[in-house]
Amino acid sequence: MSENILIIGNGITGITAARHIRKMSSNNILVISSESEYFFSRTALMYVYMGHEKFENIKPYEDGFWKKSNIKLVFDHVTHINTVQKQVNLSSGNVLNYDKLIIASGSRPNRFGWKGQDLHGVQGLYSLQDLKLLESNSRNIKKAVIVGGGLIGIELAEMLLSRNIEVTMLVRESGYWNNILPEEESQMISRYIMQHHIDLRLSTEAEEFIGDENGRVKSVITITGDHIECQFIGLTAGVSPNIDLVKNSGINYNRGILVNEYLETNIIDVYAAGDCAEFQNAILFRKNIEQVWYTGRLQAEALAQTICGNRTAYSPGVWFNSAKFLDIEYQVYGLVNKNIPGEKNLYFENDEGNKSIRIVYTDESVIGFNLMGIRYRQEVCEKWIREKYSIETVLENLGEANFDPEFFRQYEYYLIKKFNSLNPGKNILLRKKRKLVNSLFNNSAQS
Protein backbone atom coordinates (compact mmCIF):
# COMPACT_ATOMS: atom_id res chain seq x y z
CA MET A 1 0.00 0.00 0.00
CA SER A 2 1.29 3.46 -0.90
CA GLU A 3 2.28 5.80 1.91
CA ASN A 4 2.26 9.59 2.10
CA ILE A 5 5.88 10.76 2.23
CA LEU A 6 6.17 14.40 3.23
CA ILE A 7 9.54 16.14 2.70
CA ILE A 8 10.27 19.59 4.17
CA GLY A 9 12.93 21.33 2.08
CA ASN A 10 13.73 21.20 -1.63
CA GLY A 11 17.52 21.49 -1.46
CA ILE A 12 19.92 18.75 -2.51
CA THR A 13 18.94 16.54 0.46
CA GLY A 14 15.17 16.79 0.12
CA ILE A 15 15.15 16.41 -3.65
CA THR A 16 17.63 13.51 -3.63
CA ALA A 17 15.41 11.71 -1.12
CA ALA A 18 12.34 12.35 -3.29
CA ARG A 19 14.01 11.12 -6.46
CA HIS A 20 15.37 7.93 -4.90
CA ILE A 21 12.11 7.10 -3.13
CA ARG A 22 10.34 7.49 -6.47
CA LYS A 23 12.82 5.11 -8.15
CA MET A 24 12.04 2.43 -5.57
CA SER A 25 8.34 2.91 -4.81
CA SER A 26 4.93 4.19 -5.84
CA ASN A 27 4.54 6.16 -2.59
CA ASN A 28 2.87 9.56 -2.69
CA ILE A 29 5.69 12.13 -2.44
CA LEU A 30 5.12 15.78 -1.55
CA VAL A 31 7.96 18.30 -1.16
CA ILE A 32 7.35 21.58 0.70
CA SER A 33 9.55 24.66 0.36
CA SER A 34 9.04 28.34 1.09
CA GLU A 35 12.36 29.28 -0.54
CA SER A 36 11.66 28.43 -4.17
CA GLU A 37 9.07 26.61 -6.21
CA TYR A 38 11.68 24.45 -7.94
CA PHE A 39 14.97 22.90 -6.88
CA PHE A 40 18.06 24.88 -7.91
CA SER A 41 21.83 24.66 -7.52
CA ARG A 42 22.61 26.73 -4.44
CA THR A 43 26.33 26.89 -5.21
CA ALA A 44 25.55 28.58 -8.54
CA LEU A 45 23.68 31.54 -7.02
CA MET A 46 26.86 33.64 -7.07
CA TYR A 47 27.07 33.26 -10.85
CA VAL A 48 23.53 34.58 -11.24
CA TYR A 49 24.49 37.71 -9.30
CA MET A 50 27.67 38.11 -11.36
CA GLY A 51 25.73 37.83 -14.61
CA HIS A 52 27.32 34.58 -15.75
CA GLU A 53 24.07 32.62 -15.53
CA LYS A 54 20.32 33.18 -15.45
CA PHE A 55 18.36 31.66 -12.59
CA GLU A 56 16.40 29.34 -14.90
CA ASN A 57 19.71 27.85 -16.04
CA ILE A 58 20.75 26.71 -12.56
CA LYS A 59 17.72 24.43 -12.12
CA PRO A 60 19.08 20.90 -12.74
CA TYR A 61 15.68 19.63 -13.91
CA GLU A 62 13.11 21.13 -16.25
CA ASP A 63 9.93 22.29 -14.53
CA GLY A 64 7.94 19.49 -16.13
CA PHE A 65 10.19 16.84 -14.58
CA TRP A 66 8.31 16.87 -11.28
CA LYS A 67 4.88 16.20 -12.73
CA LYS A 68 6.34 13.54 -15.01
CA SER A 69 8.00 11.90 -11.97
CA ASN A 70 4.79 12.17 -9.92
CA ILE A 71 6.48 14.27 -7.24
CA LYS A 72 4.19 17.02 -5.98
CA LEU A 73 5.72 20.38 -5.06
CA VAL A 74 4.12 22.81 -2.59
CA PHE A 75 5.39 26.39 -2.33
CA ASP A 76 4.52 27.19 1.28
CA HIS A 77 6.02 27.55 4.75
CA VAL A 78 5.77 25.01 7.59
CA THR A 79 4.60 26.64 10.83
CA HIS A 80 4.12 23.58 13.04
CA ILE A 81 4.66 19.83 13.07
CA ASN A 82 2.10 17.75 14.97
CA THR A 83 3.83 14.41 15.50
CA VAL A 84 0.89 12.97 17.47
CA GLN A 85 -1.63 13.36 14.67
CA LYS A 86 1.05 13.14 11.96
CA GLN A 87 0.19 16.49 10.47
CA VAL A 88 2.06 19.54 9.22
CA ASN A 89 0.56 23.02 9.41
CA LEU A 90 1.37 25.56 6.68
CA SER A 91 1.31 29.36 6.71
CA SER A 92 -1.46 29.26 4.08
CA GLY A 93 -3.68 27.56 6.64
CA ASN A 94 -3.54 24.20 4.91
CA VAL A 95 -2.88 21.05 6.95
CA LEU A 96 -1.11 18.08 5.39
CA ASN A 97 -1.13 14.50 6.67
CA TYR A 98 1.87 12.21 6.47
CA ASP A 99 2.80 8.59 7.08
CA LYS A 100 6.52 9.38 7.07
CA LEU A 101 8.12 12.81 7.44
CA ILE A 102 11.58 13.84 6.26
CA ILE A 103 12.94 17.17 7.55
CA ALA A 104 15.61 18.61 5.27
CA SER A 105 15.26 22.27 6.18
CA GLY A 106 18.92 23.23 5.65
CA SER A 107 20.85 26.06 7.30
CA ARG A 108 20.66 29.77 7.94
CA PRO A 109 23.42 32.40 8.41
CA ASN A 110 24.65 32.98 11.95
CA ARG A 111 23.80 36.18 13.78
CA PHE A 112 25.72 36.59 16.99
CA GLY A 113 23.81 39.47 18.52
CA TRP A 114 25.90 42.32 17.14
CA LYS A 115 24.47 45.71 18.00
CA GLY A 116 22.95 47.06 14.79
CA GLN A 117 22.71 43.68 13.02
CA ASP A 118 19.10 44.41 12.02
CA LEU A 119 19.93 47.63 10.16
CA HIS A 120 19.07 47.88 6.48
CA GLY A 121 22.02 46.74 4.40
CA VAL A 122 23.08 44.00 6.86
CA GLN A 123 22.42 40.42 5.72
CA GLY A 124 23.70 36.90 5.33
CA LEU A 125 24.01 34.91 2.12
CA TYR A 126 22.45 31.46 1.93
CA SER A 127 18.98 31.40 0.38
CA LEU A 128 17.39 32.61 -2.83
CA GLN A 129 15.74 35.34 -0.76
CA ASP A 130 19.19 36.41 0.44
CA LEU A 131 20.32 36.75 -3.17
CA LYS A 132 17.32 38.91 -4.02
CA LEU A 133 18.00 41.05 -0.95
CA LEU A 134 21.64 41.38 -1.98
CA GLU A 135 20.58 42.72 -5.36
CA SER A 136 18.71 45.47 -3.55
CA ASN A 137 21.23 46.11 -0.77
CA SER A 138 24.26 46.35 -3.06
CA ARG A 139 22.72 48.66 -5.64
CA ASN A 140 24.65 51.95 -6.06
CA ILE A 141 26.98 51.35 -3.12
CA LYS A 142 30.73 51.92 -3.02
CA LYS A 143 32.02 50.08 0.07
CA ALA A 144 31.14 46.79 1.74
CA VAL A 145 32.37 44.96 4.83
CA ILE A 146 32.22 41.19 5.15
CA VAL A 147 32.19 39.85 8.71
CA GLY A 148 33.70 36.37 8.75
CA GLY A 149 35.65 34.29 6.31
CA GLY A 150 35.25 30.76 5.06
CA LEU A 151 33.81 29.72 1.73
CA ILE A 152 30.71 31.92 1.78
CA GLY A 153 32.79 34.96 2.72
CA ILE A 154 35.16 34.65 -0.22
CA GLU A 155 32.23 33.97 -2.60
CA LEU A 156 30.48 37.12 -1.43
CA ALA A 157 33.69 39.12 -1.82
CA GLU A 158 34.08 37.92 -5.41
CA MET A 159 30.45 38.79 -6.13
CA LEU A 160 30.82 42.33 -4.83
CA LEU A 161 34.13 42.86 -6.62
CA SER A 162 32.42 41.94 -9.89
CA ARG A 163 30.37 45.16 -9.45
CA ASN A 164 33.41 47.30 -8.54
CA ILE A 165 32.46 47.54 -4.88
CA GLU A 166 35.36 47.98 -2.45
CA VAL A 167 35.51 45.11 0.02
CA THR A 168 36.94 44.87 3.54
CA MET A 169 36.93 41.47 5.25
CA LEU A 170 37.07 41.05 9.03
CA VAL A 171 38.39 37.61 9.97
CA ARG A 172 38.80 36.53 13.59
CA GLU A 173 41.55 34.01 12.85
CA SER A 174 45.22 34.85 12.21
CA GLY A 175 45.02 33.32 8.73
CA TYR A 176 42.13 32.89 6.33
CA TRP A 177 40.10 29.78 7.27
CA ASN A 178 43.02 28.43 9.31
CA ASN A 179 40.62 26.52 11.54
CA ILE A 180 40.18 24.26 8.49
CA LEU A 181 43.24 24.81 6.28
CA PRO A 182 46.81 23.97 7.29
CA GLU A 183 48.98 27.01 8.00
CA GLU A 184 50.74 27.15 4.62
CA GLU A 185 47.52 26.97 2.59
CA SER A 186 45.84 29.50 4.87
CA GLN A 187 48.69 31.94 4.34
CA MET A 188 48.54 31.33 0.58
CA ILE A 189 44.85 32.21 0.45
CA SER A 190 45.38 35.22 2.72
CA ARG A 191 48.05 36.57 0.36
CA TYR A 192 45.94 35.85 -2.68
CA ILE A 193 42.93 37.69 -1.26
CA MET A 194 45.02 40.78 -0.59
CA GLN A 195 46.59 40.59 -4.05
CA HIS A 196 43.06 40.93 -5.42
CA HIS A 197 42.68 44.31 -3.71
CA ILE A 198 40.53 43.08 -0.87
CA ASP A 199 41.26 44.78 2.46
CA LEU A 200 41.73 41.61 4.52
CA ARG A 201 41.99 42.33 8.25
CA LEU A 202 43.01 39.29 10.25
CA SER A 203 42.78 38.71 14.00
CA THR A 204 39.92 41.17 14.34
CA GLU A 205 36.15 41.14 14.76
CA ALA A 206 33.16 43.41 14.40
CA GLU A 207 31.81 44.89 17.61
CA GLU A 208 29.01 47.15 16.44
CA PHE A 209 27.24 48.27 13.27
CA ILE A 210 26.36 51.97 13.07
CA GLY A 211 23.31 53.22 11.17
CA ASP A 212 22.37 56.55 9.61
CA GLU A 213 19.22 58.59 10.20
CA ASN A 214 17.31 56.36 7.75
CA GLY A 215 18.18 53.15 9.55
CA ARG A 216 20.74 52.01 6.98
CA VAL A 217 24.19 50.85 7.98
CA LYS A 218 26.94 53.41 7.46
CA SER A 219 29.95 51.95 9.30
CA VAL A 220 31.42 49.16 11.38
CA ILE A 221 33.32 49.49 14.64
CA THR A 222 35.82 46.67 15.27
CA ILE A 223 36.93 45.30 18.64
CA THR A 224 40.14 47.32 18.23
CA GLY A 225 38.16 50.54 17.82
CA ASP A 226 38.61 50.98 14.07
CA HIS A 227 35.74 52.70 12.23
CA ILE A 228 35.18 51.38 8.71
CA GLU A 229 32.81 53.25 6.42
CA CYS A 230 30.45 51.07 4.38
CA GLN A 231 26.95 50.89 2.93
CA PHE A 232 26.62 47.12 3.16
CA ILE A 233 27.62 44.37 5.62
CA GLY A 234 27.69 40.69 4.71
CA LEU A 235 27.42 38.26 7.62
CA THR A 236 29.39 35.15 6.72
CA ALA A 237 30.47 33.90 10.16
CA GLY A 238 29.18 30.42 9.45
CA VAL A 239 25.70 28.91 9.33
CA SER A 240 23.50 27.05 11.81
CA PRO A 241 20.88 24.31 11.34
CA ASN A 242 17.45 25.72 10.49
CA ILE A 243 15.40 24.01 13.19
CA ASP A 244 12.76 26.50 14.39
CA LEU A 245 10.04 24.35 12.82
CA VAL A 246 10.67 21.44 15.23
CA LYS A 247 10.39 23.44 18.43
CA ASN A 248 7.31 22.47 20.47
CA SER A 249 6.88 19.37 18.31
CA GLY A 250 8.37 16.75 20.62
CA ILE A 251 11.26 16.14 18.20
CA ASN A 252 14.57 16.22 20.08
CA TYR A 253 17.18 18.75 19.03
CA ASN A 254 20.42 20.28 20.19
CA ARG A 255 22.22 22.52 17.68
CA GLY A 256 20.52 20.43 15.02
CA ILE A 257 17.74 17.84 14.91
CA LEU A 258 19.13 14.80 16.73
CA VAL A 259 19.30 11.61 14.66
CA ASN A 260 20.92 8.19 14.84
CA GLU A 261 22.97 6.58 12.07
CA TYR A 262 19.74 5.76 10.21
CA LEU A 263 18.69 9.46 10.20
CA GLU A 264 15.84 8.56 12.58
CA THR A 265 14.70 11.07 15.20
CA ASN A 266 13.22 10.16 18.59
CA ILE A 267 9.75 10.20 16.99
CA ILE A 268 8.75 7.18 14.97
CA ASP A 269 8.35 7.87 11.22
CA VAL A 270 10.11 11.24 11.51
CA TYR A 271 13.56 11.62 9.97
CA ALA A 272 16.04 14.45 9.43
CA ALA A 273 18.95 14.76 7.01
CA GLY A 274 21.35 17.28 5.54
CA ASP A 275 22.42 20.57 7.12
CA CYS A 276 19.69 20.51 9.79
CA ALA A 277 20.58 17.05 11.17
CA GLU A 278 22.92 16.42 14.11
CA PHE A 279 24.21 12.91 14.73
CA GLN A 280 23.96 11.80 18.34
CA ASN A 281 27.16 9.82 17.86
CA ALA A 282 29.66 11.32 15.42
CA ILE A 283 31.77 9.14 13.16
CA LEU A 284 35.48 9.21 14.09
CA PHE A 285 37.19 12.41 12.88
CA ARG A 286 33.88 13.71 11.51
CA LYS A 287 31.61 16.42 12.88
CA ASN A 288 28.17 15.76 14.35
CA ILE A 289 26.74 18.27 11.85
CA GLU A 290 28.03 18.02 8.27
CA GLN A 291 26.91 20.98 6.17
CA VAL A 292 28.37 19.91 2.84
CA TRP A 293 26.55 19.32 -0.44
CA TYR A 294 27.71 15.76 -1.01
CA THR A 295 27.03 14.55 2.56
CA GLY A 296 23.46 15.83 2.25
CA ARG A 297 23.11 13.84 -0.95
CA LEU A 298 24.56 10.65 0.60
CA GLN A 299 22.35 10.96 3.66
CA ALA A 300 19.30 11.30 1.42
CA GLU A 301 20.24 8.21 -0.59
CA ALA A 302 20.60 6.12 2.59
CA LEU A 303 17.35 7.50 4.01
CA ALA A 304 15.44 6.70 0.82
CA GLN A 305 16.47 3.06 1.26
CA THR A 306 15.13 3.07 4.82
CA ILE A 307 11.86 4.74 3.79
CA CYS A 308 11.38 2.05 1.15
CA GLY A 309 11.88 -0.84 3.56
CA ASN A 310 15.62 -1.45 3.38
CA ARG A 311 16.85 0.08 6.65
CA THR A 312 20.25 1.53 5.77
CA ALA A 313 22.77 3.34 7.96
CA TYR A 314 24.45 6.47 6.63
CA SER A 315 28.03 5.68 5.61
CA PRO A 316 29.91 8.82 4.52
CA GLY A 317 33.06 7.14 3.22
CA VAL A 318 36.19 9.23 2.70
CA TRP A 319 35.79 12.93 3.55
CA PHE A 320 35.71 15.21 0.52
CA ASN A 321 35.15 18.88 -0.10
CA SER A 322 35.86 21.30 -2.92
CA ALA A 323 35.53 25.04 -3.39
CA LYS A 324 37.11 28.04 -5.08
CA PHE A 325 39.03 30.90 -3.51
CA LEU A 326 38.74 33.49 -6.28
CA ASP A 327 40.80 31.80 -9.03
CA ILE A 328 42.32 29.07 -6.84
CA GLU A 329 40.46 25.77 -6.88
CA TYR A 330 40.52 23.79 -3.64
CA GLN A 331 40.07 20.07 -3.04
CA VAL A 332 40.50 17.98 0.10
CA TYR A 333 40.26 14.20 0.48
CA GLY A 334 40.51 12.30 3.73
CA LEU A 335 42.09 13.56 6.95
CA VAL A 336 43.95 16.87 6.69
CA ASN A 337 44.84 19.25 9.53
CA LYS A 338 43.42 16.80 12.10
CA ASN A 339 46.61 16.20 14.12
CA ILE A 340 46.34 12.43 13.79
CA PRO A 341 48.89 10.62 16.00
CA GLY A 342 51.97 9.76 13.96
CA GLU A 343 50.93 11.79 10.91
CA LYS A 344 53.50 13.26 8.53
CA ASN A 345 53.02 15.93 5.89
CA LEU A 346 54.63 16.14 2.47
CA TYR A 347 54.01 19.63 1.13
CA PHE A 348 54.94 21.37 -2.12
CA GLU A 349 54.14 24.95 -3.12
CA ASN A 350 55.07 26.51 -6.45
CA ASP A 351 57.31 29.57 -6.71
CA GLU A 352 54.36 31.84 -7.54
CA GLY A 353 52.63 30.84 -4.30
CA ASN A 354 49.28 29.97 -5.88
CA LYS A 355 49.46 26.16 -6.25
CA SER A 356 50.20 23.50 -3.68
CA ILE A 357 49.98 19.78 -3.00
CA ARG A 358 49.86 18.28 0.48
CA ILE A 359 49.86 14.56 1.18
CA VAL A 360 49.20 13.51 4.77
CA TYR A 361 50.40 10.03 5.72
CA THR A 362 51.53 7.76 8.51
CA ASP A 363 54.12 4.99 8.47
CA GLU A 364 51.30 2.65 7.42
CA SER A 365 49.39 4.56 4.74
CA VAL A 366 48.31 7.81 3.11
CA ILE A 367 45.36 9.39 4.95
CA GLY A 368 44.73 12.71 3.19
CA PHE A 369 45.28 15.07 0.25
CA ASN A 370 44.97 18.87 0.23
CA LEU A 371 45.17 20.60 -3.15
CA MET A 372 45.27 24.26 -4.12
CA GLY A 373 45.11 25.23 -7.80
CA ILE A 374 45.77 21.63 -8.85
CA ARG A 375 43.09 19.01 -9.44
CA TYR A 376 43.35 15.32 -8.57
CA ARG A 377 40.82 12.64 -9.44
CA GLN A 378 38.44 11.94 -6.59
CA GLU A 379 38.03 8.23 -7.30
CA VAL A 380 41.81 7.70 -7.34
CA CYS A 381 42.54 9.60 -4.12
CA GLU A 382 39.66 7.95 -2.28
CA LYS A 383 40.82 4.50 -3.39
CA TRP A 384 44.35 5.15 -2.15
CA ILE A 385 43.03 6.29 1.23
CA ARG A 386 40.36 3.63 1.58
CA GLU A 387 42.70 0.78 0.59
CA LYS A 388 45.54 2.16 2.74
CA TYR A 389 48.20 2.64 0.06
CA SER A 390 51.67 3.48 1.36
CA ILE A 391 53.18 6.90 0.66
CA GLU A 392 55.80 5.27 -1.59
CA THR A 393 53.18 3.52 -3.73
CA VAL A 394 51.07 6.67 -3.98
CA LEU A 395 54.04 8.77 -5.09
CA GLU A 396 55.10 6.19 -7.67
CA ASN A 397 51.60 6.32 -9.17
CA LEU A 398 50.81 9.98 -8.54
CA GLY A 399 50.39 10.73 -12.24
CA GLU A 400 47.23 8.60 -12.25
CA ALA A 401 45.51 11.14 -10.01
CA ASN A 402 46.32 14.26 -12.03
CA PHE A 403 43.12 15.65 -13.51
CA ASP A 404 44.55 18.78 -15.13
CA PRO A 405 44.79 18.85 -18.94
CA GLU A 406 48.05 17.58 -20.40
CA PHE A 407 49.14 21.03 -21.55
CA PHE A 408 48.94 22.32 -17.94
CA ARG A 409 52.16 22.47 -15.98
CA GLN A 410 52.57 19.37 -13.80
CA TYR A 411 54.07 19.20 -10.33
CA GLU A 412 54.32 15.50 -9.39
CA TYR A 413 58.04 15.50 -10.09
CA TYR A 414 58.73 18.29 -7.59
CA LEU A 415 56.75 16.60 -4.83
CA ILE A 416 58.58 13.31 -5.34
CA LYS A 417 61.92 15.10 -5.49
CA LYS A 418 61.16 16.69 -2.12
CA PHE A 419 60.18 13.35 -0.61
CA ASN A 420 63.41 11.76 -1.83
CA SER A 421 65.47 14.61 -0.39
CA LEU A 422 63.74 14.29 2.99
CA ASN A 423 64.22 10.51 3.03
CA PRO A 424 67.85 9.65 2.17
CA GLY A 425 68.10 6.33 0.42
CA LYS A 426 64.67 6.67 -1.20
CA ASN A 427 64.54 6.90 -4.97
CA ILE A 428 60.86 7.14 -5.84
CA LEU A 429 60.10 7.49 -9.56
CA LEU A 430 56.75 7.87 -11.29
CA ARG A 431 55.58 4.60 -12.84
CA LYS A 432 52.94 6.25 -15.00
CA LYS A 433 54.73 9.26 -16.43
CA ARG A 434 53.15 11.97 -18.49
CA LYS A 435 55.23 13.71 -21.10
CA LEU A 436 56.37 16.70 -19.08
CA VAL A 437 57.10 14.68 -15.95
CA ASN A 438 59.04 12.13 -17.99
CA SER A 439 61.13 14.90 -19.50
CA LEU A 440 61.86 16.41 -16.10
CA PHE A 441 63.10 13.11 -14.69
CA ASN A 442 65.29 12.52 -17.75
CA ASN A 443 66.79 16.00 -17.54
CA SER A 444 67.43 15.56 -13.81
CA ALA A 445 69.20 12.25 -14.41
CA GLN A 446 71.43 13.78 -17.10
CA SER A 447 72.46 16.64 -14.84
N, C-alpha and C positions, 0 to 999 in steps of 0.2 A: 504494500500500500504506500502511495506517495505521501511524503511529509512536507510540511511547510518549513522551509529553511529561510530564516530572516538574517540578512547580513547588514550590519551597520558600518558604513564606510565603503567608498568605491575607489580607494587607492590600490596599490599593487597587491596588498594582502587580501582585501575583500574581493577584488575582481578575480585574482588567481583562485581563491577558494570557490567562487561561483563557477568559473570555467571548468575546474576539475570535478566538482560535484556533478555538473551537467554531463561531463564525459562518462561518468560512472553510474548515473541514475536518472530517473524520470521525476525526481522530487520537484516540487514547486519552489522556485528560487526567486527571492525578492531582495534587491539591494537598495538601501536607503542612504542618501547623501544630501547634505545641505550645502556642500561646497560647489559641486558642479553636477550637471545633468548626466554627463558622460565621463567615463574614465579618461585621464590624460597622463602624459609623462611629466611628473613633477620636476624632474631634473632638467627638463627642457624649458621651463618657464623663463629662465634668464635670457634665452635666445629669442623669445617672443618680445621681451622688453627691449632687447638690443636691435630688433628689426631683422634678425636672421631667419625667423620663422613666423608663420601665422598660427594662431591658437588651433585652428581646425587641423593643422598639419601635425600637431603633437598628440593627437588622439590615435592610439595604436590600432583601433578598430573603427570601421565605418559605423555610422549611427544605426544602420539597419541590422548590424550584427546581433544586437541584443534581442530584437524580436525574432530573428531567424533562429537564435539559440534558445529561445523560450526562457530568457532571463528578464524578469520585470525590473525596471528601474523606477524609483520614487524619489523625486526631488523635494525633500522635506527635512525637518530637523527633529531629532528625537528629544523629547522633554522628560520622559520617565520610562523606566523599565519595571514592569510588574512581574516578578519572577514567580509569584504564587499562582496568578491566573494565566501566566505565559502570554503577556500582552506588552506591546510597546505603544506608548502615547506619542503623537506627533504634534508639532506646533500648529498645524492646520486644524487640529481637533480630531483627526482620524485616529482610530485605534486599530492596530494590526495584531493578529494572533500568530503565534509561532509554535512549532514542535521542537525546533532546535534554533538557538540564537548564537550567531557569531558576531563578536564585537571587534571591529578593526578600525577604531576611530582615530588612529594616528597620533600625531604630536601637535604641540603648539609652542611658539617662542616663549622663552623664559622672560619674566618680568620680576626683578628682584626688589621692588619697592622703592626705586629711585624717586626722589622728589621731583615732580614735573614730568613723570613718565606718561601721563595722560594728555599732555599738550598736543595740539595739532602739529603734524610733522614728525611725530615719534611713532615708530612702528617696528614690528618684526617682519620676517620674510619666510613664509612657509606655504600658505594657501593661495588659491586663485584669487580670493578676496584681497589678500595682502598685495598681490601683484597689481590689482586694479587700484588699490589705495596708493601704491608706490607711483603709479602713473600720475596720479593727482598731486601727491606730496612732493614729487621731484620736478614738477613743471616750473620752469623759469627760476630755478634756484642756482646759486653759484657755489655754495660750500655745504658739505655733508660730513657728519661724524658717524663712524661705525663703532659701536660699543661691543667689543668681543671679537674673537678671531674665528678660527676653525674654517670649515669648508663653506658654510653659508656666508660668513663674513667676507671671504675673498671673492665669492661669487657676486655679492652685492657691490663690492668695490669695483669689480670689472664692469658691472652693469652701469654704475654711475659714471665711471670714466668714459664709457662709450658715448655719453651725452655731455662730455667736457665739464663735468662737475668736479670740483676739487674735493679730495677725500682725505680725511684724517682718520686713522684707526687707533683705538685705545685697547691695548691688549695687556691683561694682567700678568701674563707670564713673561719671563726674561727672553724668550725666543718664540717665534710664531708657532703655535700648536705644539709646543715642546712637551706637553703632557701626553701626546700621542707619538710624535716624531722623535727619533734619536737626535742628539744635539747637533750633529753635523748637518743633517737634512733640515732641521729647524732653522739653523743659521743661514743655510742656502736660501730657503724661502723668504726669510726676513730680508736678506740682501736684495733678492729679486723684487720683492714688493717695493722697496725703497727706490730701486732702479727704475721702476715704472711710475715714479713721481707721486707715490702715495706717502703721505706723512704718517709713517708708522711709529707709534709711541709705545714702547715696551715698558713693562713693570709699572704700569699705571692703570687707574680705573676712573670711571665717571663717579662723581659724588652727587651732582645735582644738575637738572636741566632747567634753564631759565627761559621764561616766555615773554613775549611782548604784550602790548596792550590789547591785542586781538586774540590772545590765547595761543599764539603760534610760537614754537620754539625759536629762540634767537641765539642761544649759546649753551655751552657745556662748561661746568666747573669740575675739574679733576680733583682727586684726593690730594694732589700736591699744590692745589690752589691755582692752577693754570685756567685761564678763561679762553675758550675756543669759540669763535664766532661760527655760526652755521644756521641754515634754514631747514635742515633735515637731520634726523638721528635714526640710524638703523640699529635695532637691538638684535644682536646675533650671538649673545652669550648662551648658546645652547638651546635645546628644546626639552620639553617635559611631556610625558604621556597625557593625552587628552582624555581624562577620565571623569569629568563632571557628571556625565550621564549615568554613571553607576552608583553615585551617592544616593543613599536612602533606598537602595534596591535590594539590599541583603547580599550583594556580591562583594566579596572581600577584595580589598585593595591596599596597597602601600603607596609607593611612588607610582606604580602602575597597577593594572588589574592582575591579581595573583593567580598564576596558573601552574599546573604540574607539567611534566614532560610531554603530556598528551594535549596540551593547551586547554585543559579542562579547568574551569573555575570551581569554587566550592558549591555552586548551584548546579544540580543535574540539568543537562541539556543546554547549558550556557558555556560558551567558549570565548577565548580572547586570543588574538594573535597580532603580530606586527609591533609597531612602535608603542602601542598602548599596553602591551602585555609585559608582566614582570614574573620571571621564573622564581618559584619558591626556593629552588635549589639550582644554583648556577652550574653550568658545565665548567670544568677546570680551565682556568685562564680565560674564561669568557665572562662577560658582564651579565647581570640578571636581566637587564633591559638592553636589547640590541636594536638600535634604530638605524638600520641599514637596509637598502632596497632589497638585496638578494636574500637576507635572512627573513624578511617579511614574506617573500615569495616561497621560500622553502617551508616556513611554518604553515603557510596556507595549503601547500601541497600535502603535507603530512595530515593536517586537520581534515582536508577533504576525504582522505582515506578513512579516517575515524568516523566522520559523518555518514559515510556510505557503508559502514559495517566492518571495516578492516582497521581496528584500533591500532594506530601507528604513532610511535613516539617521535618527536622532533629530533633529528640528528643533523647538526649544522655542518659537519665535516670540517675541512680546513678553513680557517678564517681568511676572508678576502675582502678587500675594499679597493676602490679606485676613485680618483677625483682629478681635478685640474686646478693648479695654482697659476692663474693667468695662462701663460703658454707652457708651463711645465706639467706634464702628465705625471700622475702618481699612482703607483700600484703597490699593494702589500699583500703577501701571502704568508700564512702561518704566524708564528710567534716572533714579534719584533718589539724591542724596547720593553720587554717584560721581566728582565733580570732573572732569567731562568738559571738555577744553579748549574755551574759548569759551562755556561754558554760562552762562545767566542764570536767575534765579529770580524768579517773580512769586508773592508770598505774601500771603494774606489770612487773618486770624484774627478771629473775632467778639469782641465786647466781653466776653462771659462767659468767654472763654478755653477753650471746649470744642468748637469747630468750626474747621476750617481747610481752605483749598485752596491747594495749591502746584502751579504749572505750571513745569516746567523746559524751557528752550528754548535754541536757538542762533539765530544770524542766519538760518540756513537753515530750521529746522523745530522743532516741539515734539518733545521726546524723553522726557518723563515727567510723571506726575501723582501727587501724594501727597495723600490725603484723610483727614481726621479728622472723624467725626460727620456727614459728608455723603457721599451715595452717587452715583457716576457710572456710567453704563452701560459695561460692559467692552467690548462690541463696538464702541462709538463711539470710546472712547479708544484702543483698539488700532488701529483704522483710521486715526485721525489720526496716530498715531506711525508706523505701518507705511508709510503713503502720504506721509509727510513734509509734513504741513500746516504752514503758517506760523503763528506765534503770533497774527497779526492774524485769519486765517481761523478759527482755533480759537475765539478770543474772540467773534467775530461769531456763531458757531454754538454757543456754549457751552450754551445751553438744551437742545440736542438730547441732551446727555449726562446731564442731571439725572435721577436715578432716584427721588428722593424724591417722595412723594405731593404733589399740587398744593396741599393745605392746609398743607404744611410751609413754614416760612420759607425763602426762596430768597436766594442770595448772589452770583449771577453779576454782578449790577449793581455790587456793591462791588468785585469783582475787576477788572472792566473800568474802573471809575472810577479805581482805583489805577494801572492800566496807563497810562491817558490822562494822569494827573498826572505820571507818571514819564517820559513821552515827549511833550514839548510838540509840538503840531502834529498829534498823533494824535486821532482822534475816533471810536473804535470804538463801534458800537452793536450790540445783539443783533438778528440777523435774525429768528430764531425766538423770539418773546417770549412768555413765559407771563404770566398776568394780573398777578401781583404785580410782576414785573420791568418790565412795560410801564408800570404805574402809577408805579413809582419813576422811570423815565426821564422820563415826562411831568411829574411833579412837579418834577424837577430842572431841566427846561427852563424851566418857568414861574418858578422862583425865580432 
